[in-house]
Amino acid sequence: MNNINSSNTQSIQDYTQSDYDKIKRTPFFYISTMLSMVALISTVSSPLTLFSVELGLEADKIGILGSLMAFFQVFGILAIPLISYFGCRIVATAGLFIRYLFLSIFLVVPFYKDDTNTVFLLLFFTMSMFSLCRTISETASVPWAQEFIPKSVRGKIMGRNGLVSTPFAILASYIIKIWLDSHTGLERFYPVFIIAIIIGLIAALFLLGIGGGKPRSKNSSDPNFLKKLLVPLKDKNFQLFLYSSGSQFIVITILAVFLTLFFKIRLGVPTGHLVFMSTLMLVGGSFSGIIVGFFVDRYGCRGIRIVLQTAQIFLLLLLPFVGPNTPGIDFLIGLIFFSFGFLMWGSATIGAIFMLNYVPAAQKESYMTIAYSMDGLIAGTTTVLAGYLVYWLDTNSIQILGIALGSYEVLFTLCAIIMASSIIAFAFLQEEGGLGVRDFISQFYEGNPLQALWGINRYSNQTSEERRQDLAYRFGRARSSIAKEELFDALRDPSFDVRYEAILALGHLPISPSVVKALENMLKYEGFVELQYASLTSLGRLKSKNSSLIIMDFLSHKNPLLRARAIRSLADLKYDNSLDQIRSAVDNDNEISCRLAAASALGKFKDRASLNSLVNFYYDLANEKNPASEEPRSKVILLAISKILKCEELFSQEWRKEEKFIGFRLPNLIDELAKTIQKLSGEKKYDRSLLEKVANELANNNTSLSFEALKSLKPYLEKSSHENTQVTLNILNIAEKINSPHRALLILLCIIMKPILVK
């Protein structure tokens, strides 16, 4: 099929327009597609099916008519010599124009309504010619589209093309609904067909506004083309793909015909209403193209296709349970059409992408021709058989376990089985870099994927720096890896603030090699200290142990802010090889911020070997001459000590209570300590008066006697064999030298003393 791409050199010779010039011509493509879609849904889709029913055709004959478009794809090979001689542009345009001319025969058919055989023959001939022209036109359109749509925006333009067309298709179907439901007789189909045919002819003419598509030179013809067509059939992986793709198209072609018949015959849905509802299948397919492209670019084909096909199975098995008395039946019918369109055409789109990614570039023509033809042959033949099956089951019945199954129940069940076999075949295909089903679904378990998807849609359309910055921040809050690609893009944003927020947001995503690599690259931004700082923070948050050595390089960085952040990140990673340097930083670093970071890190490591250093560091801070900063900074050390002594949660809890209501919790702790000593020391005459006095004075915000009271407990502490005894005594010793004891220190002492005294 893709003759234009068979030679890059030839393509350049034939078509030298710039990408800008190509994009300027895309409105012709949009308009042509929009008009053609309106013409299509107004003629050979559900209107043809309903037209055939009112003409008296049975299900088997309607099935044959519905199969022809798929079946005639077998003749795609006939387009190859035409493309070589006339070029893609002429063949695609002529095929589109002529196929709508043939539809004018529809206007003659009602004159023979009393002779169903003649009716069928006329419709058969019309649809055969229409399908043949369609096949030739589409076979030429694929390589032509690859020529006139720049590769860099191909997915965007194709997705936009579907969205542009959909509203007009919906509007047209709604007008048709009103017209058909408000009139009677076969004559009411005439205006619909006539207007649709004219629109289809105009659609073909708009193709002439698109550039490229010139005929190949005579020297570029390949006399061995027919032999090359056999090469794909020897490819076992491609054989699996052909089966999976063909099975999917079986279900698509069957449902395109028999889903409408099911609702018409079983549920009695009015003709015009069905025409409008069936358009929702097209709407679903348009939306799926954009969404599927988004996920395939990120996660490959395998996972998402299997998910979509599995959903089709469940939907097929639920169809027989839909009846005329089902609550909300009108809404449900619309939802079913939309869902099938989304799932089926999404799966088909993924199959096409997989094929383009898989087939060898040098043999693309033969692979694509075989795939296109086989899909049509398999799906077309099966649709004919489906028609005969429905016709036979209407007069016969199948019973399983005493349950009689109707024609459509059997048909939908067979479709579900066929879909299951398609899943199995696709699961065995080789795909480089694609996620499996479990890994793909896991993307939706983490964080808030809906928030991430909403943000992605807005991010692509935002030009404001403030809005991009806000969306990058929100991606972090969503914590979903779905937004990963947008955050990678944000790392290259010209705005410093956007990059900064993107770095922090990446730290909230599930860890992956690509995320880690991106953050490590940002560490190279010398001169952007804030960006390096944020990258160190995110790597620590991700627990990326493979980044430990890179982070350790920053322990000797001249900037104290980065040294401190590197220390904290290594603590988050629990990288033991960094302990010696972190211990040294507590005692020797010339910046207080780095010493405090090291103290906090040692707490996270639960490093008992550093307890004495931390106690001494606390003493240094507690005796500083700056009372405004002494306590907040020293509490960092107390928190680290509490982590090492395994009482962090209790310490934090009690301290928050004391901070909220000063003089409330600390007196109670000292009073509880006094009761513990009296109860567990064996000295019933123990004098609690000093501790009780301290407790009362603390309630009045007087701390002068606090350490004097706690010092009196030393003899009881020294009797204990508890592992924390010595460090507690060390803290008490330095506390004696502190002029204005801290409440936080008192709380910690009360907490760690109690288990020591008990033991």
Buried (B, 14 or more C-beta within 10 A) or exposed (E): BBBBBBBEEBBEEBBEBEEEEBBEBBEBBBBBBBBBBBBBBBBBBBBBBBBBBBBEBBBBBBBBBBBBBBBBBBBBBEBBEBBBEBBBBBBBBBBBBBBBBBBEBBEEBBEBEEEBEEBBEBBBEBBBBBBBBBBBBBBBBBBBBBBBBBEEBEBBBBBBBBBBBBEBBBEBBBBBBBBBBEEEEEEBBEEBBBBBBEBBBBBBBBBBEBBBBBBBEEEBEBEEBEEBBEBBEEBEEBBBBBBBBBBBBBBBBBBBBBBBBBBBBBBEBBBBBBBBBBBBBBBBBBBBBBBBBBBBEBBBBBBBBBBBBBBBBEBBBEBBEBEEEEEEBEEEBBBBBBBBBBBBBBBBBBBBBBBBBBBEEEBBBBBBBBBBBBBBBBBBBBBBBBBBBBBBBBEEEBEEEEEEBBBBBBBBBBBBEBBBEBBBBBBEBEBEEBBBBEEBBBBBEBBBBEBBBBBBEBBEEBEEBEBBBBBBBBBBBBBBBBBBBBBBBBBEBEBEBBBBBBBBBBBBBBBBEEBBEBBBEBBEBEEBBBBBBBBBBBBBBBEBBEBBEBBBEBBEBEBBBBBBBBBBBBBBBBBEEBBEBBBEBBEEBEBBBBBBBBBBBBBBBBBEEBBEBBBBBBBEBBBEEEEEEBBEBBBBBBBBBBBBBEBBEBBBBBBEBBEEEEBEBBBBBBBBBBEBBBEEBEEEEBEBEBBBBBBBBBBEEEBEBBBEBBEEBEEBBEEBEBEBBEBBBBBBEBBEEBEEBBBBBBBBBBBBBBBBBEE
